[in-house]
Amino acid sequence: MVNQTGHIDQIKQLNTAIVYRVIDQHGPISRIALSKQSQLAPASITKITRELMDAHLIKELEFPVLGLRGRPAVGVVIESDGWQFLAIRIENKKIIISLKEISAITLAQTEYPFDVNGNDEFIGSLSELISQFFATHQNVLERVTAISILSNGILDPYSCVIYQHIHFNISQLAIGEYLTKQTGLPVYLHSPVDALALMDHFTHLAKRSAKNVIYLQLQDVVDLMALNHGITLDANTQRPILFGHVQSELNLDETCYCGGRGCLETQVSMPAIVRQANQLLARYPDSYLHQHTICIDNICTGAKINDALCVYLIDKIAKQLAKPLAIIVNLLGTELILINSPLNQIFELFFDKLLHHINQYTIPLYSTNLQIEKSMYTIQESETSLIQRALYDGSLLLQLLQG
């Protein structure tokens, strides 16, 4: 009997999620069309839409039907007014807390300095800042449904634990469990690359032909997410993907914050590129960088004018990324690599070199049609995507229906 109840709950979650997703993607949509799109019986559609309307998650709306005269048709659309979530971005020495509607509208946002050390100070300070934020913006608070946290580091989205962080001295911090006890809200903890990949997927769902996609974040950290038809690679394993911590080369002098040596992140992240430029500058007396501050923007500018040092650095990065990316392409049959990076300002040079080196390691079956493109989304723009997925898979949706 317990197993049967669980089975019924899973079916309800799945069916409710399907209906909500179809309405969000195709609304305003009539109930008849909704039944066809979702492949659910009209009686099920009536029951589910009534529950969603009672919870103020959808509403009816009249809309004209092309080619038909008379009264407009009545369809249903998503109703997001009043449903809110807390979006938290943890960055180097600062935290940005935002109150957003599930439609992605930002209602309030505050940036706080955040220079802490150790688990207790980290979670204590974060809890205080959340309370302070709620107190400051209580005039716009309505139905806060969840907390979304984006943070770099070695973390597990499924247990909501931060194992290690690139900027803070914390270890195995159960941030989700702590904040849920403090606020009563479900917590969604993810690396920014997860949110960026989902944002891109939801935005281009209807018009992108490529279904096997790698999303590469190449910034202060190196991170990756792979999607197949919108399903993330870690969805079934429920184990985080630690692409930036595969061994790039044996460099015993360069220890990563994860404790390993020679991690890819220590070689191709933006700080690593700047460090290498400083180390190599003396070998290139005519380099453009002698007259300018050594930073990523100036390295890119130098590459544009064919400065030997800058071009060498870009080619070196492409070589180091190529082999681990090629392994994933060969395993998954990847069709498209999307890159979010400051190096996108020289995407023609960087992508050409990266594709050239990847082709040295991949089979022609996959490399022939492989495309590399830049993603234009910011981490801030992607914050809503985690909540959107939780609504689309029904996990958060059922909590909202239950009040």
C-alpha atoms as one frame of an Amber mdcrd trajectory, in Angstrom:
protein
   0.000   0.000   0.000   2.877   2.384   0.793   4.523   1.626  -2.554   1.229
   2.188  -4.384   0.776   5.562  -2.676   4.273   6.557  -3.666   3.568   5.473
  -7.229   0.406   7.593  -7.352   2.295  10.626  -6.005   4.948  10.213  -8.697
   2.303  10.036 -11.418   0.611  13.158 -10.056   3.935  15.014  -9.970   4.773
  13.951 -13.520   1.351  14.813 -14.972   1.145  18.154 -13.185   4.636  19.028
 -14.363   3.788  18.143 -17.977   0.675  20.354 -17.908   2.528  23.274 -16.324
   5.406  22.988 -18.799   3.113  22.895 -21.854   1.172  25.926 -20.602   4.405
  27.824 -19.960   5.801  27.023 -23.406   2.605  27.331 -25.480   0.183  29.477
 -23.479  -2.319  30.882 -23.882  -3.530  27.433 -24.852  -7.030  25.945 -24.835
  -7.769  22.904 -22.710  -8.421  20.842 -25.840  -5.027  21.776 -27.286  -3.465
  21.238 -23.878  -4.854  17.712 -23.779  -3.382  16.967 -27.204   0.007  18.495
 -26.419   0.341  16.755 -23.049  -1.265  13.491 -24.226  -3.411  13.440 -21.086
  -7.138  12.728 -20.937  -9.500  15.750 -20.864 -10.706  14.738 -17.393  -7.117
  14.813 -16.099  -6.566  18.197 -17.731  -9.686  19.589 -16.056  -8.591  18.342
 -12.620  -4.983  19.505 -12.913  -5.810  22.943 -14.326  -8.377  23.488 -11.564
  -5.744  22.731  -8.914  -3.232  25.023 -10.595  -5.806  27.813 -10.851  -6.815
  27.419  -7.199  -3.132  27.809  -6.283  -2.880  30.913  -8.523  -0.227  29.274
 -10.675  -2.228  29.605 -13.904  -5.151  31.756 -15.004  -7.667  31.902 -17.849
  -7.161  34.374 -20.660  -9.110  35.184 -23.805  -7.087  35.102 -27.009  -7.954
  35.456 -30.703  -7.783  32.416 -32.976  -6.317  33.105 -36.395  -8.895  32.704
 -39.157 -11.932  32.470 -36.873 -14.507  35.150 -36.200 -16.683  35.664 -33.175
 -15.769  35.531 -29.530 -12.116  34.921 -28.678 -11.119  31.507 -27.389 -10.435
  30.968 -23.703  -7.084  29.495 -22.799  -4.800  29.187 -19.799  -1.483  30.923
 -19.138   1.065  30.934 -16.349   0.294  33.292 -13.470   3.508  34.252 -11.706
   2.452  37.372  -9.799   3.081  36.932  -6.089   5.147  33.737  -6.416   8.683
  34.627  -5.438  12.029  33.022  -4.673  15.284  34.152  -3.128  18.272  34.089
  -5.490  21.732  34.070  -3.888  25.018  34.357  -5.774  28.137  33.633  -3.735
  31.191  35.300  -5.256  34.676  36.320  -4.122  34.269  38.402  -0.937  30.673
  39.318  -1.730  27.161  37.934  -1.850  24.323  39.183  -4.045  20.832  38.435
  -2.726  17.819  39.065  -4.948  14.088  38.657  -4.569  12.625  37.488  -7.853
   9.275  36.434  -9.214   9.290  33.019 -10.858   8.830  34.888 -14.143  12.420
  36.206 -13.638  11.394  39.759 -12.706  13.741  41.141 -10.035  11.845  42.884
  -7.231  14.787  43.765  -4.976  18.525  43.182  -4.941  21.320  43.928  -2.470
  25.045  43.239  -2.622  26.787  42.529   0.688  30.505  42.238   1.510  31.261
  38.668   2.512  34.756  37.943   3.799  34.424  34.939   6.081  36.480  31.944
   7.141  35.283  28.480   8.150  31.906  26.724   8.154  30.419  28.380  11.226
  31.290  31.930  10.204  30.148  31.268   6.634  26.710  29.884   7.439  26.159
  32.247  10.379  26.936  35.332   8.305  24.824  34.089   5.398  21.848  33.445
   7.678  22.151  36.931   9.143  22.286  38.528   5.695  19.160  36.667   4.590
  17.302  37.887   7.689  18.585  41.416   7.067  17.467  41.252   3.437  13.963
  40.091   4.395  13.686  42.867   6.986  14.816  45.528   4.519  12.488  44.441
   1.734   9.470  43.210   3.692   7.240  45.667   1.790   7.581  43.605  -1.411
   7.551  40.135   0.157   4.640  37.875  -0.754   4.808  34.124  -1.291   8.504
  33.197  -1.110   8.696  29.602  -2.283  12.356  28.594  -2.469  16.000  29.613
  -2.227  18.291  29.309  -5.235  22.051  29.422  -4.561  24.701  29.716  -7.259
  28.258  29.130  -6.123  31.529  27.985  -7.626  33.454  25.241  -5.904  33.155
  21.519  -5.359  29.563  20.995  -4.377  26.782  18.432  -4.590  23.454  19.824
  -5.852  21.596  16.706  -4.746  22.592  16.800  -1.092  23.034  20.609  -1.089
  26.506  20.288   0.390  29.496  22.501  -0.432  32.552  20.288  -0.027  35.158
  22.910  -0.887  35.060  26.467  -2.156  37.524  28.335  -4.314  37.296  31.522
  -2.207  36.304  30.396   1.310  37.867  27.982   3.739  34.834  25.724   4.180
  34.525  21.955   4.159  31.478  19.681   3.740  29.035  22.458   4.604  25.425
  21.204   4.514  24.114  24.588   3.459  20.782  23.294   2.149  19.826  21.441
   5.318  20.775  24.423   7.493  18.862  27.041   5.493  15.782  24.843   5.141
  15.674  24.491   8.931  16.091  28.256   9.324  13.556  29.349   6.691  11.313
  26.358   5.997  12.055  26.759   2.271  13.509  24.201  -0.152  17.053  25.063
  -1.225  18.501  24.549  -4.707  22.308  24.688  -4.753  24.128  24.598  -8.088
  27.250  25.700  -9.875  26.654  28.662 -12.204  27.372  26.463 -15.224  24.265
  24.372 -14.438  22.057  27.456 -14.436  23.715  28.854 -17.576  23.217  25.581
 -19.453  19.556  25.294 -18.430  18.925  28.957 -19.298  20.288  28.370 -22.770
  18.239  25.194 -23.181  14.947  26.745 -22.088  15.531  29.786 -24.305  16.410
  27.840 -27.459  14.272  24.747 -26.859  12.072  25.181 -29.928  14.579  26.419
 -32.507  17.874  24.605 -31.832  18.366  21.399 -33.790  21.353  20.175 -31.751
  20.181  18.032 -28.828  23.535  16.809 -27.458  25.170  19.932 -26.080  28.217
  20.701 -23.933  28.131  23.966 -22.005  31.587  25.159 -20.963  32.154  27.910
 -18.392  35.656  29.283 -18.773  36.090  32.132 -16.317  37.680  32.316 -12.853
  36.714  28.651 -12.669  36.516  25.943 -15.329  33.258  24.025 -15.272  31.123
  22.001 -17.634  27.620  20.633 -18.043  26.446  18.235 -20.736  22.804  18.069
 -21.802  20.950  15.499 -23.887  17.493  16.702 -24.957  17.552  19.062 -21.979
  18.458  16.350 -19.447  21.671  17.120 -17.588  24.369  14.464 -17.523  24.253
  14.211 -13.732  20.466  13.787 -13.551  20.614   9.997 -13.301  23.926   9.559
 -11.494  23.189  12.405  -9.053  26.926  12.950  -8.846  28.485  16.341  -9.659
  30.613  16.735 -12.800  34.074  18.024 -11.876  35.488  18.776 -15.312  37.830
  21.494 -14.062  39.526  19.021 -11.736  40.635  16.448 -14.259  44.434  16.360
 -14.500  45.694  18.519 -17.345  49.406  18.064 -16.781  51.631  16.973 -13.941
  52.607  20.271 -12.361  53.819  19.554  -8.865  54.265  23.255  -8.141  50.618
  24.133  -8.777  48.227  22.792  -6.130  44.516  23.274  -6.760  42.166  24.251
  -3.938  40.620  20.776  -4.317  43.928  19.318  -3.108  44.957  17.895  -6.477
  47.899  18.881  -8.650  47.830  19.798 -12.325  44.047  20.310 -12.438  42.721
  21.768 -15.674  41.398  24.767 -13.743  44.904  25.701 -12.601  46.002  25.859
 -16.247  43.185  27.434 -18.296  41.108  29.592 -15.934  41.341  33.342 -16.441
  43.644  33.893 -13.412  45.877  31.057 -14.686  46.180  32.687 -18.115  47.173
  36.023 -16.565  49.733  34.266 -14.357  51.275  32.491 -17.344  51.421  35.746
 -19.303  53.440  37.319 -16.492  55.781  34.335 -16.361  56.426  34.327 -20.119
  56.589  38.062 -20.743  60.381  38.302 -20.527  60.718  35.825 -23.415  58.713
  38.126 -25.681  60.452  41.548 -25.565  58.303  42.942 -28.399  54.989  41.870
 -26.880  52.055  44.259 -26.794  51.690  43.394 -23.092  54.889  45.251 -22.155
  53.044  48.540 -22.663  49.754  47.497 -21.085  48.387  45.983 -17.890  48.367
  42.206 -18.114  44.718  41.198 -17.974  42.371  39.041 -20.026  41.003  41.965
 -22.044  44.504  43.078 -23.074  45.559  39.505 -23.862  42.544  39.301 -26.179
  43.416  42.663 -27.731  46.964  41.432 -28.296  45.682  38.264 -29.944  43.579
  40.375 -32.328  46.709  42.164 -33.564  48.612  38.862 -33.785  50.909  39.490
 -30.812  53.072  36.373 -30.547  52.722  35.909 -26.779  48.968  36.444 -26.750
  48.387  34.088 -29.686  50.608  31.484 -28.031  48.552  31.685 -24.816  45.263
  31.284 -26.687  46.596  28.307 -28.632  47.961  26.721 -25.443  44.557  27.029
 -23.742  42.835  25.486 -26.765  45.261  22.542 -26.752  44.777  21.857 -23.048
  40.988  21.991 -23.318  40.810  19.943 -26.498  41.637  16.464 -25.238  39.211
  16.279 -22.274  36.491  17.896 -24.408  37.168  15.436 -27.240  36.772  12.494
 -24.872  33.309  13.758 -23.923  32.427  14.347 -27.589  33.439  10.766 -28.456
  31.475   9.356 -25.508  28.293  11.397 -25.942  28.221  12.223 -29.634  28.137
  15.942 -28.847  26.840  18.185 -31.638  27.406  21.613 -30.119  29.783  23.185
 -27.603  28.593  26.453 -26.073  31.182  28.594 -24.322  30.646  31.270 -21.691
  33.927  33.113 -21.253  35.704  36.480 -21.518  37.602  34.821 -24.393  34.409
  35.052 -26.441  35.563  38.541 -27.462  38.054  36.753 -29.752  35.727  33.847
 -30.490  36.754  33.468 -34.137  40.407  32.879 -33.257  39.786  30.915 -30.058
  37.003  28.698 -31.430  38.939  27.926 -34.623  41.955  26.805 -32.611  39.824
  24.826 -30.163  37.934  23.054 -32.947  41.198  22.301 -34.755  42.719  20.667
 -31.681  39.523  18.785 -30.768  39.492  17.310 -34.276  42.882  15.721 -33.565
  41.275  13.540 -30.868  37.723  12.883 -32.098  36.472  10.468 -34.737  35.228
  12.024 -38.013  31.715  10.704 -37.332  31.383  13.344 -34.609  33.999  15.976
 -35.434  32.717  16.631 -38.977  29.516  18.303 -37.790  30.677  19.581 -34.400
  29.924  23.274 -33.863  31.333  25.699 -31.283  29.328  28.811 -30.434  29.365
  31.498 -27.782  26.673  31.913 -25.169  25.668  35.452 -24.339  23.859  34.851
 -21.045  25.115  36.164 -17.734  24.972  34.299 -14.447  22.480  36.859 -13.147
  20.160  36.218 -16.105  20.295  32.467 -15.468  19.225  32.509 -11.794  15.587
  31.666 -12.567  16.447  28.562 -14.610  16.934  26.342 -11.542  13.491  27.263
 -10.229  12.051  26.791 -13.705  13.448  23.244 -13.855  12.040  22.459 -10.402
   8.640  23.586 -11.669   9.003  21.692 -14.935   9.901  18.407 -13.204   7.129
  18.925 -10.654   9.287  18.736  -7.513   8.621  22.351  -6.501   5.216  22.475
  -8.157   3.675  19.947  -5.801   5.010  21.855  -2.781   3.298  24.998  -4.039
   0.035  23.145  -4.586   0.197  21.796  -1.055   0.698  25.316   0.310
